Amino acid sequence: MHPKGRAVVRAALISLIDSASTTLDIESMQFSDDEVRMAVLARAEAGVKVRVLLADPAWVNANQDAATFLARSRIPVRFLRNPAVHVKSILVDGRRAYIGSENLSYTSLSKNREIGLLASEKPVIKAMSATFAADWANAISFRGSDAMSRTIDG
């Protein structure tokens, strides 16, 4: 945790999300924090290509609600079943990234002791991008029966 407290960590993650101008790829075990959701939605509405990859809701049941929120916002969302998503990463414009232990949930961002790093080194970004691409390719598209009538997939 940042020495000045959890609010700084949340602000840093939202600032990273807010900085996206072309692409925003998120892979996270959980995606339930309202402030993070609104920041991601704002980037999608600004024309940023957003993709979100989540843990299977059979394991993390809150992700069903997260996927419905994303689908209603026309943000592509997929679930990865094998291997199980335990990753917590955010890739911005193929140039900056976050990787750490913080789930994108209220509890993780507000109550837990967590750790995370912001990175811009090309080898780190390349490795994280390759991992996201492979996981995205192997994930299952969300089909929200009450959210949308078509597959939400990017």
Sequence and secondary structure as in RCSB ss.txt:
>XXXX:A:sequence
MHPKGRAVVRAALISLIDSASTTLDIESMQFSDDEVRMAVLARAEAGVKVRVLLADPAWVNANQDAATFLARSRI
PVRFLRNPAVHVKSILVDGRRAYIGSENLSYTSLSKNREIGLLASEKPVIKAMSATFAADWANAISFRGSDAMSR
TIDG
>XXXX:A:secstr
  TT HHHHHHHHHHHHHT SSEEEEEES B  HHHHHHHHHHHHTT EEEEEEE TTTSTHHHHHHHHHHHTT 
 EEEETTTT   EEEEETTTEEEEES  BSHHHHHTS   EEEE  HHHHHHHHHHHHHHHHHSEEB  TTT SS
 B  
